Amino acid sequence: MIYASDLDRTLIYSPAALGVPEDTPGLVPAEIRDGRVVSYISRTALQELAALSPDIVFMPVTTRTVAQYRRINLFRETVIPDYAVTSNGGNILVNGAVDEEWRKRIGEKVMAESAPEGDVKSLVLAALREEWIISERWCDGLFYTYVVHRDLIPIEVALGLSEKLYGLGWRVSLQGRKLYAVPAAVNKSDAIAHVRRTVRSEPMAASGDSLLDRCLLDSADYAIVPPHGEIYAQRENGPEMPYRFTNSSGVFAADEILRYVREIYNRLSATGVEAQ
């Protein structure tokens, strides 16, 4: 069995995203930078993650760049995955090393299917006022991340930008203070499908909270989502979704997510369904 999960605001949480004070009992540092904790995981979730059956292939799947992923202490010191998907699917790490063949394939696909990044940058900057943008970053040569003043951006502006970029082969996601502009070819589901063919493991459970996670969740046999983030907001204002939602939001949603993964594995094993 495979368990593929988004990281930020799904398994690990920045202080601003915790939903509880930083001194709340049961929180463990997941990422420390310059002596400061920049993300946490709940102790219960960490215990569940560390205790996953060896027959479960755990794969972090994140929009973080390669460098941003590598600085997460948790995945260097406590739970060390054989595979990780970073850069929203643009890079696959195998035992910590970048799969260069996959990266080349993605670069070629982006060039063939999406408009040049310069055109996209011009559209973003034309849509967003200068005072709305805190910083801009071109990530791993694949996509843009803008840190923005979220409360200043009208929803109709974000939707209009999304529609324009969709026609150019790009996707937009607004997560907290970050606005992502990502080529359609750079996605989590294609990267996971590639890894699934490599590890030859079925079935798959997945978790995530943002629109960039939808394709990952839809490619899974079992999907669970915390009640915060873009997916939950869509659910509140739209049709029913084929996902399970946790009762808890914030950092402790990860407890329920990992219990669900364990329950799925145990159920499959008990009924004789192949879970390896």
C-alpha positions in Angstrom: 0.0 0.0 0.0 1.1 3.6 -0.7 0.3 6.6 1.5 1.0 9.8 -0.4 0.5 13.1 1.4 0.8 16.8 1.1 2.9 18.3 3.9 2.2 21.9 4.8 -1.2 22.4 6.4 -1.9 18.6 6.1 0.8 16.8 8.2 3.0 19.7 9.3 2.0 23.3 10.2 3.7 26.6 10.5 3.0 28.6 13.7 0.5 30.7 11.9 -1.4 27.7 10.6 -1.5 25.6 13.8 -4.9 26.7 14.9 -3.7 26.5 18.5 -1.0 28.4 20.5 2.5 27.2 20.0 2.8 26.2 23.6 -0.1 23.8 23.3 0.9 20.4 24.7 1.4 17.6 22.1 3.3 19.6 19.5 6.7 18.5 18.2 9.1 20.5 16.0 9.1 19.2 12.4 11.4 21.9 11.0 14.0 24.1 12.7 15.8 26.9 10.9 18.4 29.2 12.5 17.4 27.9 15.9 13.7 28.7 15.4 10.9 26.3 14.9 9.2 27.1 11.6 6.8 24.1 11.5 5.3 21.5 13.9 3.7 18.1 13.8 1.5 16.7 16.5 3.2 14.1 18.7 0.3 11.7 18.1 0.6 12.1 14.3 4.4 11.6 14.4 3.9 8.4 16.4 1.4 7.1 13.9 3.6 8.1 11.0 6.7 6.4 12.6 4.6 3.3 13.4 3.2 2.7 9.8 3.6 -0.8 8.7 6.8 -1.5 6.6 4.4 -2.7 3.9 3.1 0.9 3.5 5.3 3.1 1.2 5.0 6.6 2.7 5.7 9.4 0.1 5.6 13.1 1.0 4.2 15.1 -1.9 4.7 18.8 -1.7 4.8 22.1 -3.6 8.0 22.9 -1.7 11.2 23.2 -3.7 13.9 20.6 -3.3 15.8 22.8 -1.0 12.8 23.6 1.1 11.9 20.0 1.5 15.4 19.0 2.5 15.4 21.4 5.4 12.5 19.6 7.1 14.3 17.9 10.0 11.6 15.4 10.5 12.3 13.7 7.1 16.0 13.7 7.6 16.2 12.4 11.2 13.0 10.6 12.2 11.0 9.3 9.3 13.1 9.0 6.2 11.1 8.2 3.0 12.7 6.4 0.1 10.7 8.5 -2.3 9.4 12.1 -2.1 7.7 14.3 -4.7 8.7 18.0 -4.5 8.2 21.1 -6.6 4.5 20.2 -7.0 5.5 17.1 -9.0 8.3 18.7 -11.0 10.9 16.8 -9.1 11.1 13.3 -7.6 13.6 12.4 -5.0 14.8 8.8 -4.7 16.8 8.2 -1.5 17.3 11.9 -1.3 18.6 12.4 -4.9 16.8 14.1 -7.7 15.6 11.8 -10.5 17.2 13.7 -13.4 15.3 11.7 -16.1 12.0 12.7 -14.6 13.0 16.4 -14.3 14.1 16.5 -17.9 10.8 14.9 -19.0 8.8 17.5 -17.1 10.8 20.4 -18.5 10.2 19.2 -22.1 6.5 18.8 -21.3 6.2 22.3 -19.9 7.8 23.8 -22.9 5.5 21.9 -25.2 2.2 22.5 -23.4 2.4 25.8 -21.4 3.0 29.4 -22.3 6.4 30.9 -21.4 6.9 32.0 -17.8 7.5 35.6 -18.9 4.0 35.8 -20.3 2.6 34.4 -17.1 4.5 36.8 -14.9 3.2 39.8 -16.9 -0.3 38.6 -16.4 0.1 38.1 -12.7 1.7 41.5 -12.2 -1.0 43.1 -14.3 -3.7 41.5 -12.2 -2.2 42.1 -8.8 -1.5 45.6 -7.5 2.1 46.2 -6.4 1.1 46.8 -2.8 -0.6 43.4 -2.6 2.7 41.5 -3.3 5.2 41.0 -0.6 7.7 38.9 -2.6 8.1 36.9 -5.8 10.0 33.7 -6.4 10.7 31.5 -9.5 10.9 28.0 -8.0 13.2 25.2 -9.2 12.9 26.6 -12.7 9.3 25.5 -12.9 6.7 27.8 -11.3 6.1 31.1 -9.5 5.3 31.7 -5.8 4.1 35.1 -4.7 3.8 35.9 -1.0 0.8 38.3 -0.9 -1.4 40.3 1.5 -4.3 37.8 1.2 -6.9 40.0 2.7 -6.3 42.7 0.1 -6.9 40.5 -2.9 -10.6 40.4 -4.0 -11.8 36.9 -4.8 -13.0 38.0 -8.3 -9.4 39.1 -9.1 -8.0 35.7 -8.1 -10.7 33.9 -10.1 -10.1 36.1 -13.1 -6.4 35.5 -13.0 -7.0 31.8 -12.7 -9.2 31.8 -15.8 -6.6 33.7 -17.9 -3.8 31.4 -16.9 -5.9 28.3 -17.4 -6.1 29.1 -21.1 -2.3 29.4 -21.2 -1.7 25.9 -19.7 -1.1 27.2 -16.2 -2.9 26.7 -12.9 -3.4 29.1 -9.9 -3.7 28.2 -6.3 -4.1 30.7 -3.4 -2.9 29.0 -0.1 -2.8 31.2 2.9 -0.4 34.1 2.0 1.0 32.3 -1.0 -0.3 32.5 -4.6 1.1 29.8 -6.9 1.2 30.0 -10.7 2.1 26.5 -11.9 2.3 24.9 -15.4 -0.4 22.2 -15.8 2.3 19.6 -16.7 3.8 20.2 -13.2 1.4 18.3 -11.1 1.4 15.8 -8.2 -0.7 13.1 -9.8 1.6 12.5 -12.7 4.6 12.3 -10.5 2.9 9.9 -8.1 1.7 7.7 -11.1 5.4 7.5 -12.1 6.5 6.4 -8.6 3.6 3.9 -8.4 4.8 2.2 -11.5 8.3 2.1 -10.0 7.4 0.7 -6.5 4.6 -1.6 -7.9 2.5 -1.1 -4.8 -1.3 -0.9 -4.5 -3.7 0.5 -3.4 -3.1 4.2 -2.5 -4.3 6.5 0.2 -3.7 10.2 0.0 -4.3 13.4 2.0 -4.1 17.1 1.1 -5.8 20.4 1.6 -5.2 22.7 -1.4 -6.5 22.8 -5.0 -3.0 21.7 -6.1 -3.8 18.5 -4.2 -7.0 17.7 -6.0 -5.3 15.7 -8.7 -3.4 13.7 -6.1 -6.6 12.9 -4.1 -8.5 12.0 -7.3 -5.8 9.5 -8.3 -6.0 7.7 -4.9 -8.2 4.8 -3.9 -8.8 6.5 -0.5 -8.6 10.2 0.1 -8.9 12.3 3.3 -8.9 16.1 3.7 -8.6 18.4 6.7 -11.5 20.9 7.1 -9.4 24.0 6.3 -7.8 25.2 3.1 -9.0 25.6 -0.5 -10.6 22.2 -0.9 -12.8 22.6 2.2 -13.7 26.2 1.1 -14.9 24.8 -2.3 -16.9 22.1 -0.5 -18.6 24.7 1.6 -19.7 26.6 -1.5 -20.2 23.8 -4.0 -21.2 20.2 -4.6 -20.4 17.2 -2.5 -16.9 15.9 -2.8 -15.8 12.2 -2.8 -13.4 12.7 0.0 -13.5 11.9 3.7 -13.0 15.1 5.9 -11.5 15.1 9.4 -13.5 16.4 12.3 -10.5 18.4 13.6 -8.9 21.3 11.8 -5.4 22.7 12.2 -2.5 20.7 13.4 -4.5 18.0 15.1 -6.3 17.0 11.9 -3.1 15.1 11.1 -3.9 12.7 14.0 -7.2 11.7 12.3 -5.5 11.5 8.9 -2.9 9.0 10.0 -5.4 6.9 12.0 -7.5 6.7 8.9 -4.5 5.4 6.9 -3.8 2.8 9.5 -7.4 1.8 9.6 -7.5 1.4 5.8 -4.4 -0.8 5.9 -5.7 -2.9 8.7 -9.1 -3.4 7.1 -7.5 -4.4 3.8 -5.2 -6.8 5.5 -8.0 -8.3 7.6 -10.2 -8.9 4.5 -7.4 -10.5 2.6 -7.1 -7.7 0.1 -3.5 -7.3 -1.1 -2.1 -4.2 0.6 1.5 -4.5 -0.5 
